Amino acid sequence: MFNEIASQDGQAFQPELCGINGIVVYMEEGWQRPRNDSYTLPLTNERRPNIRPMCLPIEAGRATIFGGGTLYSYDGEMVTELGFMWPPEINFIGGNTEGDVTALGTYLVYSCWSWTDAAGQIHRSGPSNIAEITLTGSNQTIATRHKTLSLSLKDSIERYPQATNIQLEVYRTLNNETTFYRVFGADRPPYRVQDTPLNDPTVPYVDVLDGVSDVELALRDSGPYQFSPGTTVLEIPLPQTPPPMSVLATWQNRIWGVSAVDPAVIYYSDEIGPDLGAQGSAAYAGPVFGSDQFFRIGEVGQITAMMPMNNAMIIFTATSIYGMVAQDAGGGLLTLRVEVLHGGTGCIEPRSLVLAPPGIFFQSAKGYYILDRGRQLDYASAGAEIEDDVRLGGNVRAALLLKDRHLITLVVNGEAEDDGEGGVTTHPRLLHYNYFYRRWTTSNIVPTSTDARLSELVDGISWGGRGDEDAQVLLAQGALLVERRVGDSLAYTDRTSTGDVGIPIDLRTSWFHAAGILGYQRIKSIVIQGAKPNNNSQYNVDLDYVRSGDYDSPETETGLTVTSISPARARVRPSIQKCSAIRVRIYEDAGVTSLENLSLSGLVFEVGLKKGPGRIPRRRL
């Protein structure tokens, strides 16, 4: 289908990595409460390989990266896709009589997208096609037309109003030369940085005029992509849209990930570091995946986890352990070599991995192990004393390193019991290993809810936000627990020191533009979809409206209360329906954890489309 779409000059184009594949996606895990209550809940905690850990985050550069079908980056303000869905496309080049470009000269031009996130990282796409022009007659300006980027969460016009704009960076050579320099969009002086053209997803293309003389252009920064010496081929690696990855890790200042489609392929990014300009300027560059930066490890089965240790990347499957070493091959590429360390023992749960001074701790199908610094397996030190706890708890939910206490904490659930209503109750607990004294201890967590399985722990992290000590933060299905300081009467609390107090949800969306940034549209209703059908929480809804373009002082509507979300869906009708933009806030009052907190699964805007002859069919609403 995409190969049949042609640009204005007749050349076919295709979005990067486009294809049609059938992939099984597991939206729910066996230990989590299903959204459909007709499903049978397991009475035991399952222990099985977690073969597609899609969304486990890692820290890389100045952002947090999430794996999955699309890699996402969190810059401290917003989650956006990593990289760009496709580079620009130059589908017209010509000239006119304005400007100071050398007449009758021959020039090469390419462009790329550029965006700076809230953490100060510069993200660039790969280059467009390289366009060539020989000016004729008295023409002294080069005119180019660039296809816009219509799909991006980075977009400041429709998606992310507080963000910087996606810029279109244009680069051109001098007359009959091959080095590319930065061009700003102007046909007459002054040629200023603020003249840089911007992406506009509401139009199909952006026109750029370049009237910069060769003398002035030679003083500009050189382009990020240049020809290899003595050739007319751009140097590799060139950025591509990051492929889908199911396992992420950081090693040698790069991001590593396993292909979500082919489990034998490992991708790696370029080194993350400063982006040095020709004139000595420097900015931090976001992660970039090149088209040739991958390695096929062989038919080893599905990789379940990766963790760097010493000078190697340790790779786990469910039944084996491998070591991978790397050597610089130049041009951003690596020469990689893999060897088998152990067969018959692997890692079934990537959340069980933790790197500590003794080595890598992990959960296998046979128990909890350590791969020490000498690459030897040890079960007696790591898992023998907690064998029963790990067996009853099923998959380990998280493994935390508390360096200030020489402590490793495993987040597990205790033995499951039938609650008499078709569900189960669990006894969440923490398993602590002091690697200095080589001793295990166990602590139980008081259930945060009487409802079935809402007390079950699903994740945890070691949080250093207090500065002077690391704290354990635990996520249950119905609560978030933060470890209190030494000396407090309670070890964990949701929000206050009074005990079982649930953390109320307080969610505010970004601005929703139903008719573009300046258009008006009718918002007939807003449908709030809950994740669990039996939820009986009361919550409130506030609405903000923009009708005059003033986002600093929007009109507001408060006090909309939903007394029940059973059956799992509530409809809110705005009092002001015709507007340019609308923003929704959904929040709860504090409530005890014996009542299930609100859990959202979707938010639907019913825009002013009407059924009937010649209009939108009802199934399209």
N, C-alpha and C positions, 0 to 999 in steps of 0.2 A: 504494500500500500504506500509506504513512504517513498519508495524508489520511483513512484509515478508522479510525485510532486516535484515540479521544476521551478527554479528561480526565474527571474525576468530575462536572464541571458541564456536560458535554456538548459543550464546545468542542473542535474538532479541533486537534491540534498537529502540528508537523512539525519535525524537526531542521533547523538552519540549513544552507543550501546543499546539501540532500539531493537526489540525483538519480541516475539510472542512465545512464552513458555508456560507450562503448567507446573506450579509449585504448591505443594501442600503446606499450609500455614497453620500452626498450632496456636490458637489465640488464648487458650486457657491451659494451665498446667494441672496435673493430677492432684496437687495438694491445695489448690485454691478452690474457693466456693464457686460452683457454676452459677451463671446468671439465670439459667432455666432450672427451676426447682423440680422439674420432672426427671432430671438426670439423677442417676443413682450415685450417691456419695460413697466413696470407699471408706470402709471401717478401719483400714490400716493405713499408716503412712507409707506411701509407695517409695521404693528405692529402685531407680531405673536410670539409664543414661539420659541426660538432658542434652540432646544432640544439636539443638539449634538455639543456643543462647544469644538471641538477636539483639537485645537492647541493653546489654551490660555496658555501662559507661566507662570511659577512661579519660584521664587528663593528658592533653597533648598541646604543647605550645601555651597559649593563653586561653584555652577553651576546654570545655568538656565535650567529648565526641561520643555519639551513640551509634551503634551498629544497626543493621537491618536492611530492608530492601533499598532504602535510601539512607546514606550516612547523614547524620544531623550534627550540628555544632551549636553549643550553648555558650554565648559570650558574656553572660552575666545579666543580660537584658531580655533576650529572646532566643528561641530555638529556630534556626534556619537550616536549609539544606547545605551540606558541605560542598563547596565548588559551585559550578553552574551547570544547568541542564544541557546547554549547548553553547558553542561560541557564536560570535556574530557571523554574518554572511554578507560580503560585499557583492551586490548584484547589479551595480551600475557604476561606471566611472567615466568622467568627461572633463571638459574644461570650459572656462570663459575668460573674458578679457580683463577682469579685475585681478588685483594681487601683484606679487613681486616674484613669483616663481620664474625661473629662467625659461624663456620662450624656446620652443622646439626641443626641449629636454625630454629625456626618458626616465620615468620614475616607477618605483614599486611601492605599494601601499598594503598594509594589513591593519586589523583592529582586534581588540579583545575587551572583554568586560572587566571592570575593576570595582571593588566594593570594600570599604573599611568598616569592620564591625565595632561593637562597643568596647571591646578590649584593645583596640588599636591595631588589629591584624589586617593586613591587606590580602584580599582574596582576588585572584585573577583567573580568568578562563583561559583556555587554549586560544591560539591565534585563528583568525578567520582565514579564508582563502586569500592568497596573495594576488592583488590586482596590478596590472601593468598599464601604463599610459604613456604615449608620446604626444606632447602638446603640439598643436598645429597652429599655423597663422600667428595671430597676436594673443592667443590665449596665455594667461599667466596665473590662473587659479585652477587647482585640481578639485573637482566636485565628485564626491563619492556618496553612495546610498547604502545604508547598512540595515539589515533586517533586525528588528527589535527582539528583546527577550520577553516573552509574554507569560512565562511560568517561573516564578521565583518567590519564595517567602521573604527574600531580602528587599523586595520592591517597596520603595518609600511612598509610592503614590496610592496603591490600593491595599497593601498588606501590612506595612510596618512604618507608619507615618513618622515615628520618632527617629528613624534610622537615617544614615547618610544615603545619598542617592547612588544608584548603580551608574557608574560612569562608563562612557564609551571612549576608550583610549585608542587613538589613531597614531600610527607610526609610518614614516615615509623615508625613503632613501634620498640622497643627493643625486644630482644629474649623473646618470650612467655609473652609479656606485651601488654598493650592496650592503652598507651599514644603515640600519633603521634608526630614526630619531623621532622623538615625541612631537606631535602636532596638536595644537589647540584649534578649535573650530572658528576660524575667522579668515575672511579674504582680504582684509585691509588691516594695517597696524591700528592700535596696539594688539598684539597677540597675547592674551592673558590667560592665566590658569582658570579663572572663572568662566572662560568661554568654552571649557571642556563640554562636549555634548553629553547629554544624559539619556538613559534608556527611558522610554515611555511605552508601557505595555498596552496603552489604549490605541496606538497607531501601528501600522504594519512596518514602518521603516523610519530611519532618521537620516536626514541629509547633512553632510559635512562639507564645508568649504575650506580649502587650504590654500592661502596665498602667501605663505612664509617663504622668504628668500633662502637660498642655500647657505648664505653667509650666516644668517641668524639661526637657521635650523641646526647647523653644525655645533652651536653652543648649547643645545638642549641635551637632556639625558638620552642615552641610547635606549633602545627598546629591550624588553625582557627576552625576546626571542630573536636570534640572529642566525644567519647562515653559517654552516660549518665552514671552516677555512678552505678556500679553493673550490667551493661548491655553491649551488643554489638550492640547497636543502637545509631546512631549519634544524638546528642542533636539538638533540633529544636529551632528557625526556621532555615531552610536551604534555601539559596538563590535559587530563581527560575527566569526564564525569566519573566520580568515584563509583566503582562497581558495588553491588550488594555484598555485604559481608556478615557472617554469623558469629565470628570470634574476633575480638580486638585486643591488642596489646601494644605497649610502647617499648622500643628497644633501639639503641644507637640513635636516639633523637629522631626516630621515625615511627609512624603508625604502621602496625602490621595487622592483617586481617585475613580470614579464610573465606574463600568464595562461598556464597550462599547457594550457588548453583552447582559448582564442581568442587567437592570436598578435597580434591587433591591439589588445588591451586591456592597459593598464598600470595597476597598482594602486599606491597610495601610502598610507603610514600617517599617523597624526596625528604632530605634533611630539613627539619623545621628550624628556622633561624632568621636573622636579619635579611631584609631585601635591600641590597646595596645598590644605590644609583650611581651613574657615571660621575656625578659631581660631588660624590662623598655623602649624599643623603642616605639615610637608613631608616627603615621601618620594619616592623616584625611581620613576616609573611605567614599566611595561613597554610595549613597542610595541603600538599599537592600530590596527586597520584599521576605518574606518567604512564604512557601507553605501553612501555616496555618494562615496567617495574612489577614483575610477577615471577613466581617460581613454582614449578610443578614438583611436588614432593614425592609423587609416586602413589601407587594404589595402597594406601595405608588405612583406608576406612575414614569415617567421619572424624575430623579433629574436634575435640570437645573443649580444649583449653590450651592457652599458651602463656608462658611466664618466663621472663629473662632471669638468668642466674649466672653469676660470675661473668664469663665472656661468651656465653651461648644463650640461645633461645631454646627453652625446653618445651617440646610439643607433646601434648597428650592426646591419645585416642581413648576409647573406652577400655581397650585391652593392651595398650602398648605405650611406651615412652621413648621419645626421640630427642636427640640433641642437634641443634643447627648452629653452625658458625658461619660468619660472613667476612668477606674481604672486598675492599673497594675495587671496583672494575672501571672507575672513571665515568664521567658524564652522568653522575647520579645513580648509576647502576651498581649492583653488587654481585659478586660470585658467591654462591651459597652451597654449603655441603652439609648433608644430613647423615647421621648414624643412629643405629638402634641402641638404646641404653638398656631397656628392659622389655621383655615380652611376657604376656600373661597378666600384667598389672597395668592399669591405666586409671584415668580420671573419669568418673561418670557425672560429676557436677562441677561446672566452672566456678560457681559461687563458693565452693569449699576451698579454693586455692588461696594461700596467703604465703608471701615470702617473708621469712624471719631470719635472724642471724644463723640458726642451725641449718636452714635449707627451705625447701618448698613443702608445705603441708597440703595434703589433698585427700579427697575421698575417692576410694575405688569401690568396685563391687564387693570387695572382700573386707572392707573396713577403712579406717583412717590411717594414712601412711605419711611418712616424711621421706623426701628425696634429699639426702644431705648434700653438703657442699662438695663431697667427693663423688657424687652421683650414685651413691649406694642407697638402697631402700631399707627402711627400718620401720617395722610395725610395732615392736615391743615398746619403743620409747614414745611413739606418737599415738597409737590407737588401742593398745591392748586393754588399758584400764577403762576405756569408755566404750568398749565393744557393744555392750547391751544398749547403751543410750543411743548410739549411732544406728544400731539395727532397728530399734523401736521408732526412732525419729524419721526414718526414711532419708531422703536427700537433705544434706546440710543446706540451710537457707543462706548463710553468710559466714565468712571467716574474717575476723578483725584482728589487726595488729595494734596493740597498745604499747608503744615503745617505752614510754616513761615508766611502765610497770613490768616490763619484761614479760608481757602477757599476750597470749593468743586466745581469742574467744570464738567459739563456734556457736552459731545461732541454730537451735534445733527445736523440734516439738516432741513432747513426750508421747507415751502410749495413747493411741486413740481409743475412745470408748463410745458405745452407742448411747445417744441421749434419749432414746425412746421415741423419737419423732422422725426417724429416718436419717438423721444427721449424726455427727460425731462431736465430741468435745475433746480438747487436747490440753495438755499441761506444758505450756512453753517453758523452755529452760535454756540456760547458757552453760557451756562447758568451757572451763578456763584451764589453759595450760601455761604454767610458768616455766619457760624454757631455761631460766637461770637455775632453778632448783629441780627441774624435770618432774613436776608434780601436777596432777589434775585435780581440779575442784569443780563442783557443780552448784549452780544457784537456780532456783525456780522463779519464774515470773508470775505474779498474781494475775489471773485472767482478767482482762479488761472489759469483758462483756459476758453476759449469760446466754447470748444468742449463739447458735451453733457455729463454730469455727471462726467467729470473728476475732477471737483471741489468738488465733494461730499466727505465728511469726512467719513472715515471708522474705524478709531482707534485713540488712543492717549495715552500718558503716562505722568507722572510727573517725570521729569529728574532732578537729583541733581548733575549733572556733573560740574556745575559751582562752587560748594562748598559753596558759601555764600548765595545762594538763589535757590529755586526750580523753574524750568522752565517748561512750557507746550509745549510738542512736539506733533504735530498733523499729522496724515497721511491721505492724500486725495488720490483719485484714480489716480491722475496725479501729485502729488507733496508731498513733506515733508516739514512741516512748523515748525520752531523753534521760540519760543517766544523770543523777544529781551528784552534787559534790560530797566529798567525804564528810561525815558528821551529820548529814541530813537524816531525818527520821525515816524517810522513804527513799528507796533506791532509785525508783523510776516514777515519773509522773507525765501526764499528757500535757498539761498546761499550767497548773497551779500546784501548790503543795498540799492541797486538800485531799489528794488521793485519786479515786477513779473519776476523773473529769475528762470528758472527750474534747478533742480539739475541733472546734467548729470550722466548717469549710467556709472560705471567703474567696470567691473567684470573680474576677472582673475580666471580661474579654477585651480585646483590642477593638478599634472602631470598625464597624461593618458597613461597607459602602455597597448598597444594592444596585446602584446605577452609576458607578464610576465616582471619581473624586469630587466632581462638581454637579453631578446629576441628582435628580429627585426620584424617589420611588416609594411606593406604598408598602409598608411592613404590616401585613394583616395580623399576624400572630407569631409568637415564639413558643416552640414546643421544647420542654425540658424533659430529657429522657434519663431515668434513673437506671443504675446498673443492676439493682436487685429488686425483684417484684414485690417482696414482702416489706419493703422499707416504709416505715410510718413516720418519718421525721417531718417536723415542721421547719420550713425555711422561708426566707424572704427574698424578694427580687426588686432591685432598683434599676431604672432605665435612664440613660442620658441620651439626649437628642441634639443634633446639629442641623439647623435649617438655614443659617445665614453664613456659614463658613467659619464661625468663631468656635474653635475647639477649646480655647481657654475658658470660656464661660458658657458651657452647654446648658440647655434646658434639662430639667431633671424631673423624674417621677419616682417617688419612694413609697414604701409602705405596702407594696404588693405582697401578700402573704399566701403561701400554699400550705394548707394544713395537713395534707397527706399526699404521698406520691404512690399510692397503691390504687390502681394498677400502674406502676412504674412510668407514668407519663403525665405531665401537667401542661396545660396550654395557658399562656399569658397573652392578653390582648392589649397592646400599647394604646394609651389615650391619644397620643400624637402618632399618626400612622404614616403621613407623608413627610419624609425628611431626607436629608442628604446622607446622614450617617447615624448609626445607633450603636450604643454600647450597653452591655448587660452585666450587672453584678448580681451574683447569687451567693447568699450567705446564710449561716445558721446562727441561732443563739446557742450558748454553751449548754450542753446536756450531759448527763451521766452516761458512762459507757455501757450501762445495762440496756440502753436504747441504741439501736443501730444508727450510726451517723449516715448522713446523705452521701451517696456515691454516684457520681455522674458518669454517664456513658455517651451522651450526645446532646447537641443543641441544634435545633432546626429552625430556620427562619422561613416563614411562609410569605413570599413576596407577592406583590399585587398582580398576580396572574388570575384570570377568570376562565371558568369553563364555558362551553357553549360552542355553537357553530363558528368556524373560522378562528377559534381561539385555541388556547393551549388545552389539550386533553387532560382530564382529571388525573390520569396516571402519571402525568409529567409534573404535577404540582409538587 
